[in-house]
Amino acid sequence: MTSVMLQPELRHAAAPSSRQGGMKSVLLHIQDDEGLEARLQVALAIARASGGHLTCMHVTPMSAFVGFETFGGAYVMTDLLDRLEKHETAMRARIEAHMGTEDVAWSYERQTSDPVSALVDHGALADLIVVGRSQPSQNSAYRPMSIIGQMLKSSHTPLLVCSKDQKRFDPLGPAVVAWNRSFEAANALRAALPMLKQASAVHIVTVDEDKDFDFPPLSPSEYLSRHDVHAEMIRETKGTQSVDDRLVASAQSLGASYLVMGAYGHSRAREMLFGGVTRNLLKECALPLVLAR
């Protein structure tokens, strides 16, 4: 679906930074939900740590205000369009007022389009896309959870998914990488490398499972060492816990700021039917997740 730019991009410049590592270009999905403030603070922390740029992007789906008649005709629901316009304008004003007090280079973009297509397209030259998993307010036309699966299926840019209860985020803190010798885990490791370079410690956690994976048994710590990232390998026993519970318990015991993992599953139409570990972590994990496929 062709996107429609409703307003020119608003850009704010900041002095260039010589800081090394980190995600220099961060794309933040703006929508009115309970997790917006937490998501904004996480994105700001990541951009600030690298001296990078934060792009705030709000997407209104065209389907939100286009109705369809019984015999195939389509029409625009003007009243709903006006309500969405007023709500987005007020939300944008709040974001701009907040961003005006921050020491991060940023811009705000607004589109009417398919949300997945718009975010994937704009994320093609981003280092990271920050999204949430909270339900939106009744004023929003966006319904969230499946968008994460669709984006992981379509985008080559890693996603950072955080919960609405995220109080603070330290991108320079310890990081945990979930490693199961899959191609998805390898892709996530490589995609997260700029963040891992800034981490105070990197722990690669493997939970024993009776599964076969295609990726050759090369040590991810060797790969990271070639990029001057020194990681500790930790092997956990699953025991009576689920793999996702074991991963979270290990990450929390290590004081991790975030968990890096590969997302995998099977595709059906444009939806991602996540593997059980990914699905469970997306629903309940208190730690921010850095996901790639």
C-alpha positions as semicolon CSV with decimal commas, in nm:
position;residue;x (nm);y (nm);z (nm)
1;M;0,000;0,000;0,000
2;T;0,137;0,342;-0,092
3;S;0,220;0,557;0,206
4;V;0,094;0,913;0,241
5;M;0,310;1,170;0,418
6;L;0,073;1,406;0,597
7;Q;0,327;1,657;0,721
8;P;0,690;1,738;0,646
9;E;0,946;1,573;0,865
10;L;1,050;1,785;1,162
11;R;1,422;1,761;1,229
12;H;1,625;1,870;1,527
13;A;2,003;1,864;1,508
14;A;2,253;1,792;1,779
15;A;2,629;1,817;1,787
16;P;2,804;1,515;1,633
17;S;2,947;1,261;1,874
18;S;3,267;1,061;1,866
19;R;3,132;0,786;2,093
20;Q;3,212;0,435;1,978
21;G;2,970;0,147;1,937
22;G;2,600;0,151;1,998
23;M;2,302;0,195;1,769
24;K;2,352;0,524;1,586
25;S;2,014;0,529;1,412
26;V;1,711;0,431;1,623
27;L;1,354;0,416;1,491
28;L;1,082;0,441;1,756
29;H;0,722;0,339;1,688
30;I;0,493;0,605;1,831
31;Q;0,141;0,503;1,925
32;D;-0,083;0,591;2,216
33;D;-0,059;0,300;2,458
34;E;0,042;0,238;2,818
35;G;0,397;0,157;2,713
36;L;0,470;0,474;2,515
37;E;0,662;0,652;2,791
38;A;0,870;0,344;2,875
39;R;0,942;0,282;2,507
40;L;1,045;0,644;2,457
41;Q;1,284;0,637;2,752
42;V;1,446;0,314;2,629
43;A;1,495;0,458;2,279
44;L;1,636;0,781;2,421
45;A;1,883;0,591;2,640
46;I;2,010;0,390;2,342
47;A;2,051;0,696;2,119
48;R;2,212;0,898;2,399
49;A;2,465;0,624;2,478
50;S;2,593;0,625;2,120
51;G;2,545;0,992;2,036
52;G;2,297;0,869;1,776
53;H;1,974;0,993;1,618
54;L;1,621;0,900;1,724
55;T;1,340;0,900;1,467
56;C;0,990;0,898;1,617
57;M;0,736;0,757;1,374
58;H;0,359;0,750;1,400
59;V;0,164;0,546;1,144
60;T;-0,213;0,562;1,101
61;P;-0,344;0,259;0,910
62;M;-0,558;0,354;0,612
63;S;-0,796;0,079;0,714
64;A;-0,874;0,283;1,027
65;F;-1,099;0,526;0,846
66;V;-1,190;0,349;0,521
67;G;-1,520;0,161;0,524
68;F;-1,637;-0,098;0,275
69;E;-1,988;-0,126;0,136
70;T;-2,174;-0,452;0,093
71;F;-2,122;-0,465;-0,284
72;G;-1,753;-0,378;-0,282
73;G;-1,745;0,002;-0,270
74;A;-1,524;0,195;-0,029
75;Y;-1,574;0,525;0,151
76;V;-1,385;0,743;0,398
77;M;-1,530;0,775;0,749
78;T;-1,469;1,148;0,787
79;D;-1,570;1,175;1,153
80;L;-1,330;0,901;1,259
81;L;-1,053;1,053;1,048
82;D;-1,105;1,389;1,222
83;R;-1,091;1,225;1,567
84;L;-0,774;1,036;1,483
85;E;-0,619;1,354;1,344
86;K;-0,691;1,554;1,660
87;H;-0,567;1,275;1,885
88;E;-0,243;1,231;1,692
89;T;-0,182;1,607;1,686
90;A;-0,216;1,626;2,064
91;M;0,010;1,324;2,111
92;R;0,270;1,473;1,878
93;A;0,266;1,798;2,075
94;R;0,338;1,604;2,395
95;I;0,624;1,415;2,233
96;E;0,777;1,732;2,087
97;A;0,753;1,912;2,421
98;H;0,930;1,622;2,590
99;M;1,195;1,586;2,323
100;G;1,270;1,956;2,340
101;T;1,424;1,898;2,683
102;E;1,645;1,608;2,573
103;D;2,008;1,615;2,457
104;V;1,948;1,371;2,170
105;A;1,920;1,444;1,798
106;W;1,569;1,352;1,689
107;S;1,299;1,387;1,427
108;Y;0,926;1,315;1,409
109;E;0,760;1,156;1,108
110;R;0,395;1,090;1,047
111;Q;0,239;0,866;0,783
112;T;-0,088;0,713;0,677
113;S;0,000;0,368;0,551
114;D;0,024;0,004;0,644
115;P;0,214;0,011;0,979
116;V;0,430;-0,292;0,904
117;S;0,531;-0,167;0,560
118;A;0,605;0,183;0,685
119;L;0,817;0,069;0,979
120;V;1,003;-0,193;0,776
121;D;1,073;0,055;0,496
122;H;1,196;0,328;0,729
123;G;1,385;0,074;0,936
124;A;1,588;-0,046;0,640
125;L;1,855;0,214;0,719
126;A;1,806;0,209;1,094
127;D;2,023;0,009;1,334
128;L;1,733;-0,074;1,565
129;I;1,353;-0,049;1,570
130;V;1,197;0,000;1,914
131;V;0,841;-0,131;1,945
132;G;0,605;-0,217;2,230
133;R;0,362;-0,493;2,307
134;S;0,101;-0,296;2,504
135;Q;-0,256;-0,261;2,391
136;P;-0,330;0,086;2,254
137;S;-0,593;0,326;2,386
138;Q;-0,938;0,325;2,232
139;N;-0,840;0,635;2,034
140;S;-0,578;0,439;1,842
141;A;-0,649;0,251;1,522
142;Y;-0,358;0,017;1,580
143;R;-0,381;-0,336;1,719
144;P;-0,032;-0,442;1,820
145;M;0,083;-0,793;1,891
146;S;0,082;-0,946;1,544
147;I;0,281;-0,653;1,406
148;I;0,592;-0,780;1,587
149;G;0,573;-1,112;1,409
150;Q;0,508;-0,950;1,073
151;M;0,801;-0,713;1,119
152;L;1,037;-0,992;1,219
153;K;0,934;-1,180;0,909
154;S;0,984;-0,880;0,678
155;S;1,265;-0,673;0,830
156;H;1,640;-0,728;0,840
157;T;1,669;-0,468;1,118
158;P;1,663;-0,599;1,477
159;L;1,370;-0,512;1,700
160;L;1,386;-0,408;2,062
161;V;1,062;-0,499;2,239
162;C;1,003;-0,358;2,587
163;S;0,716;-0,379;2,832
164;K;0,504;-0,093;2,964
165;D;0,653;-0,150;3,311
166;Q;1,012;-0,075;3,208
167;K;1,128;0,175;3,472
168;R;1,480;0,241;3,352
169;F;1,717;0,112;3,090
170;D;2,096;0,107;3,092
171;P;2,234;0,027;2,744
172;L;2,581;0,014;2,899
173;G;2,486;-0,257;3,148
174;P;2,537;-0,634;3,120
175;A;2,382;-0,818;2,825
176;V;2,272;-1,179;2,789
177;V;2,266;-1,357;2,453
178;A;2,044;-1,665;2,428
179;W;2,236;-1,920;2,221
180;N;2,091;-2,241;2,076
181;R;2,318;-2,284;1,772
182;S;2,040;-2,179;1,532
183;F;2,080;-1,944;1,238
184;E;1,828;-1,711;1,402
185;A;2,042;-1,691;1,717
186;A;2,349;-1,619;1,503
187;N;2,165;-1,344;1,315
188;A;2,050;-1,188;1,642
189;L;2,404;-1,198;1,780
190;R;2,543;-1,019;1,475
191;A;2,258;-0,767;1,465
192;A;2,309;-0,677;1,831
193;L;2,686;-0,638;1,798
194;P;2,686;-0,254;1,819
195;M;2,501;-0,275;2,152
196;L;2,716;-0,561;2,279
197;K;3,027;-0,351;2,217
198;Q;2,896;-0,104;2,474
199;A;2,786;-0,360;2,734
200;S;2,977;-0,376;3,060
201;A;2,965;-0,756;3,035
202;V;2,834;-1,006;2,781
203;H;2,708;-1,350;2,886
204;I;2,616;-1,615;2,630
205;V;2,363;-1,851;2,786
206;T;2,277;-2,193;2,649
207;V;1,991;-2,398;2,791
208;D;2,028;-2,769;2,723
209;E;1,755;-2,897;2,489
210;D;1,715;-3,217;2,292
211;K;1,697;-3,043;1,955
212;D;1,905;-3,045;1,639
213;F;2,000;-2,718;1,472
214;D;2,158;-2,648;1,138
215;F;2,417;-2,396;1,254
216;P;2,765;-2,543;1,292
217;P;2,900;-2,570;1,649
218;L;3,121;-2,262;1,633
219;S;3,165;-2,069;1,953
220;P;2,988;-1,731;1,950
221;S;3,247;-1,608;2,200
222;E;3,516;-1,655;1,931
223;Y;3,313;-1,444;1,689
224;L;3,267;-1,169;1,946
225;S;3,634;-1,174;2,045
226;R;3,724;-1,080;1,687
227;H;3,526;-0,762;1,749
228;D;3,696;-0,697;2,083
229;V;3,394;-0,814;2,280
230;H;3,487;-1,063;2,552
231;A;3,198;-1,289;2,648
232;E;3,142;-1,554;2,912
233;M;2,980;-1,880;2,805
234;I;2,723;-2,017;3,051
235;R;2,552;-2,354;3,014
236;E;2,225;-2,392;3,200
237;T;2,031;-2,710;3,268
238;K;1,662;-2,684;3,188
239;G;1,547;-2,905;3,475
240;T;1,177;-2,871;3,551
241;Q;1,158;-2,516;3,418
242;S;1,064;-2,414;3,067
243;V;1,344;-2,286;2,847
244;D;1,209;-1,931;2,856
245;D;1,181;-1,934;3,237
246;R;1,537;-2,067;3,265
247;L;1,667;-1,796;3,029
248;V;1,494;-1,516;3,220
249;A;1,608;-1,649;3,557
250;S;1,966;-1,668;3,433
251;A;1,952;-1,317;3,282
252;Q;1,806;-1,169;3,598
253;S;2,065;-1,338;3,818
254;L;2,336;-1,183;3,599
255;G;2,179;-0,838;3,630
256;A;2,122;-0,815;3,254
257;S;1,987;-0,495;3,101
258;Y;1,848;-0,683;2,804
259;L;1,823;-1,025;2,641
260;V;1,932;-1,091;2,282
261;M;1,771;-1,385;2,106
262;G;1,674;-1,521;1,768
263;A;1,304;-1,530;1,686
264;Y;1,189;-1,825;1,485
265;G;0,872;-2,006;1,391
266;H;0,663;-2,083;1,084
267;S;0,496;-1,836;0,850
268;R;0,130;-1,840;0,757
269;A;0,018;-1,555;0,528
270;R;0,180;-1,247;0,687
271;E;0,169;-1,372;1,045
272;M;0,453;-1,526;1,241
273;L;0,354;-1,825;1,446
274;F;0,633;-1,791;1,697
275;G;0,819;-2,079;1,847
276;G;0,711;-2,140;2,207
277;V;1,012;-1,971;2,370
278;T;0,978;-1,654;2,162
279;R;0,602;-1,640;2,210
280;N;0,621;-1,681;2,587
281;L;0,896;-1,422;2,627
282;L;0,707;-1,169;2,417
283;K;0,406;-1,211;2,641
284;E;0,568;-1,200;2,981
285;C;0,940;-1,120;2,985
286;A;1,019;-0,821;3,208
287;L;1,353;-0,766;3,033
288;P;1,376;-0,578;2,703
289;L;1,423;-0,823;2,417
290;V;1,651;-0,761;2,120
291;L;1,513;-0,986;1,846
292;A;1,624;-1,078;1,497
293;R;1,542;-1,361;1,262
